[in-house]
Amino acid sequence: MFEGFTLKMIEVSGATLRVRYGGRGKPLLLLHGHPRTHATWHRVAATLAPDYFVVCPDLRGFGQSSIPADTPNHSGSSKRAKALDCIELMQRLGFDRFSVAGHDRGSYTAFRLSMDHPEAVERLIILDGVPIIEALERCNAHFAKAWWHWFFFAQLETPERVINANPEAWYKATSQYMGDDAFADFLDAIHNPQTVHGMLEDYRAGVAIDHLHDAEDRKNGNRVQSPMLVLWSLKDDLEELYGDVLGIWRPWAGASLSGKGLVSGHHMAEEVPEALAAEMKAFLG
């Protein structure tokens, strides 16, 4: 897994991040989702490394990166804080401008990075996500039934007690698509109660503060300034919930916007890594 890549713990101003990086060419930052670690990208990273310098961190609160201190508004787990981590990480590696792809919860950090630091983002790839404010404003009975976990995870203490009682039963993942090494890394994460808390804080920040940052941007007319690609899993429920996924993103796109569904379940980097890498390479050039 990640043959030829370097594994390091890298300090930024607000966190300590576990990071894998390697390859050659233009820099590309890959951000994982919940409840994964950076290891979810290992097959995609191997395919991209001959053409791109690929950087895969554990987001703060996930994997083996540091856990933010708790605050009443959960700002330490906000996508704004995580976006700043990413900027500082890439600067530590020598890059002031780069492309970024984010999946699931990682897509929110990628989006926030593009909104807060447009000068740093060359191209943006969103995988299985819409802006948090758009999801919350479209919440109806169907959404609440399908994505009820958003609101369960946003509660204090109870989700930790439920998940930590039997993490493998809760998350129900296997090594089938993930691969044995990535699966072992995933198991280490979900069996660490502090990491489970850090992952849940990401959801609490979503409903406490992240959507307010989205609302401020919308009020001010801010848009993504880089070309943007949106991909979603056809065997998951994003299209079922929203119909026209690109239509959700169009008001947020200040430059070109393209996208399509991929025949995959939710964790597309694990299930269809070759197809995903091909779409990314075609977009990145």
N, C-alpha and C positions, 0 to 999 in steps of 0.2 A: 504494500500500500504506500503510495506517494514515493515510489522509487526515484532517487535523485533529488528529492526535496529536502529542505532544511526545516527542522522542528526547533522552535525557540519560544521562550517566554519573553515578551517584549513589554516594557513599561511605557505607558502613555500617562498623561497628566491625571486621568481619572480612573485608571484601571491597569491591571496586568493581564495581558492577552496571550493565550497560547496560539501560536501561528505556525502554519506550514507555508513555505514559499519555494518556488523553483520555476525553471523554464527559461525562456528567452523571448525577447521581443517587447511589444508594448505591454504596460502593466494592466492587469485585470484582477479586480477584487471580487471574491465570491463569498456571499453571506448566506449561511444556512438558516433553516427554520426550526420550529418546535416539533418534537423534543430532541432534535438532532444536534450533532457537533459538526465541526468542519470536516470530519471524516466522511460525511455524506457525499462530498464532492470528489472522492478519490479517483473514480473512473473518468469523470469529466475532466478533472485536472490533468490526468495523464494524457488524454487526447489533445488538450489545448496547449500543454507545456512546450511542444516543439515550436509553436508560433507566438506564444504570449508568456510574459512573466506573471505567473499565477500566484495569488496571495489568498490563503484560506485561514481566517481566524475563527476561533470560538468567540462569539459575541460575549460581552460582559454579562455575567449571570448564567452562562451556559458552559457546558463542557468543563474544562479545567481553567477557564479564565476566572478572574476574581468576581466576587459577588458584591454588588453595590450595597452600601448602607441603606437601611430603610428610612424613608421620609414620609410624612403625611400625604404628599401628593405623588409619591413614587417617582420623583424626577430623576433619581439615580438610574432607573431602568427605562427612562424615556428614550424614544428613538433619536431625539436631539442629542442626548448624551452619548449614545452609541455611535451616531454619525460623527461626532467630534473625535471619538476613539479612532474611527476609521481614517479620518483625515490625518491625525497624528501618527498612526501606524504607517500609513503610506509615505508620509514625510520622513519617518525614521528609516524607511527602506530606500529613500532617495527619489520619491515621486511626488510632485506637486499636482499632477494631472493624470487621470487614469479612468478606465471604464469600470463599471460595477454592475454585478448581477446579484439579485437577492431573491430568495425563495421563501414563501410563507411569511413568518414573522420577520425574516431577514429582508423581505421585500419592503417592509415599512421603514427599516433603517436605510435601505438603498434610496427610497423615495425621499426621506427626510434629508439625507446627505445631498441629494440633488437640489433640493429646495433651499437648504441653508448654505451650501457651498457650491453654487453653480459653476464657479470658475475652475473647480477641481475635477468636474465630471465630464469626460469626453463623450461617453455613451452610457445609457442606462438600460438595463434589462430587468424587467419585473416578471417573476414566475409565480403563478397562483396567488395573486393578490390584487386588491383594489385599495384606494386610500381608506384609512380607518374611518374618517368622517363619513365617507360614502357608504361604508358597510353599516355604520350605526344609524345613519339617517334612513336607510332602506330596511331597517329591521322591522319585520312583520312576523306573523305566526310561523310562516314557513322558515324564515331565517332563524327564529328562536328555537324551532324544533331541530333544525339541521346543525346549527352552531351554538347550541345551548352551552357548550363548554366555555365559550367566551365569558359568559356571565357567572358561571360557576367558578372559574379560575379567578375572577375579579373579587371574589369574597375573601375575607381574611381568615387564615388559620385552617378552616375546615378542609379546603382542597389538599393542603399538605398532609393532613391526618389521613385522608382517604387514599391518596396516591402512595404515600410512604408505607402504608400497611401492606401493599403488594404491588410494587412498581411494574413488574413484568405483566401482571394480570391487567393493570390499568392501561398500559400502552400497547400491549398485544403485538409488538413487532417481532419479526424473525430475521434470520440472516439470509433468507432466500434471495433478496435483491441487494441487500446491504453489503454482503460479503462478511466473512468471519471476523476480520480485524476491525472493520468499522462497527460491526455489531457488538464486539467486546467493548469498544470505546463508548458506544451508546449505553450499554449496560452499566458501565462504571458511572456514567453521568446520572442515570435515573435512580441508581441506588445510593446516591449521595444526597441526603436530605437538604443540605445547604444549596446544592445545585437545583433541586426541585423547587425550592423557594425562589431562587433567582429566576428560573424560567417562568414561574407564575407571576412574579412581579412585572414581567414584560407585559402580561395581559392587564394587570392592574393599572399600569401606566397608560395603556391604550385607552381605557375608559375614563381615566382621571385627568390626563394632561395631553396625550398625543393628539387627540382629536381637536383640542383647542388650538394647537399649533397649525393643524390643517385649516381650521376655520379662519385663523388670522391670515394665512397665506391666501385663501380664497377671497377674503375681504379686500386684501391689498392687491389682488390681481396677479399674484406671483404664479409662475408656471415653470415646468421643467424646461430648461434651456437647451439641453442636449437632445440629439436623436434618441428615440425611445422604442424599445421592442417589448411587447407583452405576450407571454406564452402562458397557456393554462392547460390543465389536465382534463381531457374529455371524459375520463372515468371517475373524476371527482365532481364536486357539485358547484363550482364557480359559475359555469355557464348556466346551469339549472337555476341558480339563484338570481342571476343578473341578466341572462339573455345576451345582450350586446355588451360583452366585456370591454371592447375597445370604446364603445360609446360612453362608458363610465369614465374612462381615462381621457377622452378627447378634450374636455374643458381644462385639464391639467397640463396638456402638452403644448409647449410653446414652439417646438420644432417638429420634425417629422415623427409620426406615430405609425407603427405597424405591429402586426401580431397574428396569432392563430392558435388553435387548440392542437395539442399533441395527444396521440392515442396512448394514454398512460394513466396510472393511478396518481395519487397526490405527490408521492416522492419521486418526481420524474428524473432527478439526477441519479437515482438508484435503479429505477425501472427501465428507463430508455436513455442511458447516458450517451450513446452514439448519436441518436437522433437529436438530443438536446445540444450536444456539442456542435453538431453540424449547423443547426439553426443559429447558434451563438457566433460561430465563425463567419457565416454568411453575413450576419449583421455587423460584426466588428470589423470585417475586412482584413 
